[in-house]
Amino acid sequence: MSFSADWLALREPYDVAARNAAVLDAVAAAFAKRESIAVVDLACGTGSTLRAIVDRLPPRQRWRLVDNDLGLLARAAGLARPPAREVAAVPIDLSRDLELAVAEVDLVTTSALIDLVSADWLDRLVVEAATRRLPVYAALSYDGRVALDPPDPFDRRLVDAVNRHQQRDKGFGPALGPAAVAEAVTRFARVGYAVVQGESDWVFAPQDREIQVEVLSGWASAAREMDEIPLPEIVGWLTRRRDHVAAGRAAMRVGHVDIFARPSGTR
Ligand SMILES: C[S@@+](CC[C@H](N)C(=O)[O-])C[C@H]1O[C@@H](n2cnc3c(N)ncnc32)[C@H](O)[C@@H]1O
């Protein structure tokens, strides 16, 4: 599954606004007494997690940015140049070489990834983290909650189809989709981790037209791929929703959750 740099750039300011402050505070507090830190960002895209948390971590930082999309990685390497930080952009297929990616770091970060992965892959992540006693900050996982304003009688049916589409294979086996956070919390708790979690919903106001249209169009495509709803009904829904956006009367909330999972006891 590929993600365009344009899409990642469009969503980044909404992601920044959405990141849960209490979870971010917990990440910062965990490393507050240290002078240096080595971080791996899994599925980094263009490096949005680095930009979001670089100022919350110890002054000396070594980042390994990992993705399997060479175009995005090249942008990440170009964009992520905070002064006095070492940044290496490393191409790794995480469905295969996760273990390589998380070697020799103090913190694992990721965003908008956990909902794409399978239960088996999540097990691998938890095992790799737990055996190394690594904390994991996983932000912005979609959890299936959607509120659209003004409401349309067809919203529920369409979002249900989208949520089933979220469970299709995104390159890591059958995806956990909206269940990902709950599954991650359960697994981390099972290996003795303490987990801080909090909502990090996208909130789109009527003036946020471009991202609303992009998200709604993506959902219509996903619903079409599910082949459960007649095409004219999907087209009718998208047309009505786009009309609301164009008229400046549409607002959206899209549910996401951030977690920070940390081995209990001292590091
Ligand atoms: C939704 S984007 C999130 C990007 C970035 N973390 C952010 O929040 O902007 C998902 C990312 O996962 C990466 N990805 C998907 N499958 C991958 C794989 N098998 N190995 C490594 N990266 C992968 C994509 O290239 C993309 O950058």
The ligand as an ORCA input file, in Angstrom:
! r2SCAN-3c Opt
* xyz 0 1
  C      -0.257      6.369      6.875
  S       1.413      6.499      6.412
  C       2.095      7.240      7.883
  C       3.392      7.953      7.653
  C       3.932      8.730      8.851
  N       4.163      7.861      9.992
  C       2.990      9.840      9.232
  O       2.315      9.737     10.271
  O       2.918     10.803      8.461
  C       1.970      4.820      6.531
  C       3.450      4.649      6.227
  O       3.754      3.257      6.309
  C       4.717      2.966      5.340
  N       4.704      1.517      5.103
  C       3.669      0.769      4.650
  N       4.029     -0.518      4.553
  C       5.337     -0.581      4.966
  C       6.282     -1.642      5.091
  N       5.961     -2.905      4.770
  N       7.521     -1.349      5.536
  C       7.854     -0.076      5.878
  N       7.013      0.963      5.776
  C       5.761      0.725      5.327
  C       4.259      3.786      4.146
  O       5.251      3.934      3.157
  C       3.870      5.089      4.825
  O       4.955      5.967      4.908
*
